Structure formats: structure tokens, C-alpha cells
Amino acid sequence: MNTKKFAVIGHPIGHTMSPFIHTELFRLNDIDAVYSVVDVDPAALDTEIPCLLRELDGFNVTIPFKSAVIPYLSSVEGVAKEYGSVNTVRSSDVSGRTTDPTGFLRALDAADISLKGRVAILGAGGVCRVFAGEAARAGCAITFGVLESDRPAAQTIIHEIRQYHPDVKAEIVNIAALSGDFDLLVNATPVGMYPKTEAMPVAAELLPHCKAVFDAVYNPEQTKLLQTARNAGCQAQGGMPMLVWQAAAAQEIWLGVTFDAAEVEQVITHATAYMNEHFTASK
């Protein structure tokens, strides 16, 4: 049996949890496969992508190539078309998909968090399109909390979402002025990420007005936002489950395998322990 080969590509690409997570997932289904990390020079995409498609059975895509890879693909499937973003490429048919929405939704499900009602999304970066798009698909009213410098980016996201969900209710407010009651608060900023773990993207006073909080930051495991949210009585979920479920969904695309929630929960636990050992101050 030939060893299958997969990788994640990006630039710059340093510490990443992807090889550990995928190796753990391969083991669950007895898949003979290896997973590597490839730093691709943006100026060399024309030569690098065809080589990767020949040499690998598939690959994941991270910043800054989630949109840049699309012209090299034969097809873009599912909601990847809507988001203009691909994070999973299958070499056999040169197709691209995104597993970001699957990771997000399964992470919410694992924490028994419903995507409904009023949703506040902090930030206006690339992953915000996924969070906002899935909220719009679920019929939610969306409030973007952003810095003034990010207001144009948030306006662009709203414009793009309305191409597919024309009736979505969406507004933009300064993140410091965010107020009101929310069914879900989503942190899509890097605020609170290791090593600046004492920071929070919003004031603690807002959290008692939120039923649930999802923090896309996965390092540390317990961000100050999550700790404060739980103390305020919120349901809360961190970013590691989304990361692992994204990877599981990618393997479903590449290999046709399936995973149950209990298996993935074990991988989440192992990945969190690995992160705490290798990528935090406690190592």
C-alpha cells in the first residue's frame, strides 16, 4: 500500500498544529499517510501549485493563498464559491473546497451553542466571511464590532454576503461601543492569543448580555474572554474544536472516511495537550 501524502501550504508558515492533528486523525482510520508543511513563495505559485498537485494527494491552504489558489483549480465546490476561499484541495480532480464552515458549525454543536438570533462578530478579517455567511444562512441578525480602520473591510463583507443572502440584517459599530443583548458573540480577532493572553477584545461588562461566546483563538486553551464569559454564565467554546473539525472534514474530502464526535473529541483533547506542551509558556 502506497503512503498517501498531504500538506498545508502558506507563507510565512511557522508553528502549526496541522501535522499533529492530521496524524492523529489518520490513525483513527488506519490511514497510511504523512502530512508536511510547505512554505510557498507567493511569486512562485505558477510553478509550485502544479508540482504540489502532482506530488501530493491533497493539501490544505492557509494565509495568504485561500483565494490565490482558486485560478489553479479545475473546480471550486460548495460554499467555497460563496466565500471565494479554499482551504482544502484534492489532487485527483484538482478541486477546491472550504472546511471552515464545517469546523465552525461542528464546534458550536459540540458546545451545545445554537446559531440563531442576534450575533455579534468581532473583527473583519478573512474568517469573518465564514462566520457571517453561516450566521446569515441561519437567519441571524449580524452586528460587526470593529475598529474604525476595519469598517471598510466589514462593509465589503456585508456586500459580499448580500449577494447570496439579500435579506440579511447587518450593521457595523465601533467595537468599543458594542452594546445590547446577543445570542452569540464570536471573536474573530487575534486579541487574547498567546503570548498576549491578558487582553480581551471587548469589555467584561458586555458578556452578561451574551448567551454564548465562541472564541476562534485556540492558544491558549482558556482565553481571558472565555474565562470571563463562563464567569458571567455564558456557554463558551474555544477555537481548538473548530481547528480539529476542519481537519476531519478535509480528510472526509480526500479519503472518503468518516468520524464520530467521540473520536474527534479525543483528538481535540490530545491536540490541546500537545499545544500546551509545545506552543505555550508552560512548555
FENWO-V118154 format. One record per residue. N is the residue number from 1. PSI is psi in whole degrees, 0 to 359 (999 if undefined). Layout:
# FENWO-V118154
n=<N/N>
psi=<PSI/PSI>
This chain:
# FENWO-V118154
n=<1/2/3/4/5/6/7/8/9/10/11/12/13/14/15/16/17/18/19/20/21/22/23/24/25/26/27/28/29/30/31/32/33/34/35/36/37/38/39/40/41/42/43/44/45/46/47/48/49/50/51/52/53/54/55/56/57/58/59/60/61/62/63/64/65/66/67/68/69/70/71/72/73/74/75/76/77/78/79/80/81/82/83/84/85/86/87/88/89/90/91/92/93/94/95/96/97/98/99/100/101/102/103/104/105/106/107/108/109/110/111/112/113/114/115/116/117/118/119/120/121/122/123/124/125/126/127/128/129/130/131/132/133/134/135/136/137/138/139/140/141/142/143/144/145/146/147/148/149/150/151/152/153/154/155/156/157/158/159/160/161/162/163/164/165/166/167/168/169/170/171/172/173/174/175/176/177/178/179/180/181/182/183/184/185/186/187/188/189/190/191/192/193/194/195/196/197/198/199/200/201/202/203/204/205/206/207/208/209/210/211/212/213/214/215/216/217/218/219/220/221/222/223/224/225/226/227/228/229/230/231/232/233/234/235/236/237/238/239/240/241/242/243/244/245/246/247/248/249/250/251/252/253/254/255/256/257/258/259/260/261/262/263/264/265/266/267/268/269/270/271/272/273/274/275/276/277/278/279/280/281/282/283>
psi=<128/137/127/150/130/167/171/137/147/183/125/155/112/243/129/143/349/313/318/312/313/323/318/319/321/319/325/328/16/43/127/98/155/154/124/177/128/118/116/128/123/331/351/16/322/327/327/316/312/324/316/320/328/322/336/153/341/166/153/156/130/186/135/30/6/330/325/335/341/317/344/359/151/329/153/121/156/214/355/329/315/319/350/36/132/131/359/122/131/122/328/324/12/47/154/142/170/133/5/313/319/316/317/309/321/327/319/315/319/332/8/40/128/140/95/168/222/128/127/129/121/122/173/29/186/316/342/330/320/310/314/321/318/324/319/320/328/1/18/156/131/134/120/125/112/163/153/327/340/1/316/322/320/322/322/317/315/316/316/320/320/346/330/335/73/339/5/138/120/141/165/131/158/134/329/341/8/129/172/183/136/142/330/134/126/120/110/19/167/5/128/354/147/136/359/66/352/357/150/144/339/164/146/333/339/330/325/346/7/129/325/155/132/123/115/344/133/351/107/168/316/95/164/326/313/317/315/322/316/321/334/1/13/149/141/144/136/185/342/317/322/317/315/318/328/315/317/318/325/317/329/322/313/319/351/19/171/160/143/163/323/320/314/324/322/318/321/316/314/319/322/317/318/315/315/329/324/334/15/175/342/357/999>
